Amino acid sequence: MRTVIAGTDFSTSSINACRYAAELAQISKCKLIIFNLFVAPVIHSNIGLYGFSYESIKKTSKDRTDKLITQLKREFPKINISVFATNGAFENELKKFTKAHKVEAAVMGLETKKRISKFIYGSHGINLVGKIDCPVIIVPSGYRTHKFSRVLLAVDNNEKLIKSSLKGFERFIKDTGSRIKVLHVRTDDEIFHPVTNTVSINKRKLAIDTIRAKDIQDGVKKYCSLGDISLVAIISKKHSLFYNLFSESNTKKIAFVSKLPVMSIHE
């Protein structure tokens, strides 16, 4: 069965992301896996190093995860929810999990506009976006409506649209019943003129809107302010030596200014 996975460190933002993932799993008829990484900390003191009990940390993590799953099952009684807990390396564990399962998306929480929690931006998440075999959706803590009405597929040059495989994105659109808008953010440092004005998604030819802006995040922010967009999708593969597309950086920059969830489509 296809799977949506949501990571939690039990912060408010990650619990909100788990609810978003539950909505997605319910709409797309997937099971939901709650991923929890627990680490027994080591404390420095005047008498040397000492650590907390591993079993105690593990039990506390399990109890909090069980409580979260109980809450989610109460809100989403029709979906199958289970947990995957580990004390291994975050990125490695997720890589192995996504390879072993049919994961449609990994959903993570974004703490604030000015500060990203370590779960997303620090030692874990900075190596996650674009490096696991599924789309990664980053959900801002302030986004609570959790709808999938219209998705904006945004690129900073439309060569990406020509050379990218959008099969996973097309499946996401079909499963959620979302409408699509496609945007090319035209910046002053773009080398080539657009090579196409349309793109085919789920066998439908869609026009590519163009907006001028200083950078992709500014263009996305301006465009989203004009219409009813519920999610921004970014293609995260570098296709040409002429472009420096920052697969992780673009996603994070847009996440900083966006009030909406941001999906990184990795290929």
Secondary structure, DSSP 8 states (H G I E B T S, - for coil): --EEEEEE-S-HHHHHHHHHHHHHHHHHT-EEEEEEE----EEEETTEEEE--HHHHHHHHHHHHHHHHHHHHHH-TTS-EEEEEE-S-HHHHHHHHHHHTTEEEEEEEE--SS---TTTTSTTGGGTTTSSSS-EEEEETT------SEEEEEESSTHHHHH---HHHHHHHHHHT-EEEEEEEE-TT--S--S-SEEEETTEEEEEEEEE-SSHHHHHHHHHTTS---EEEEE-----TT----HHHHHHHHHHH-SS-EEEE--
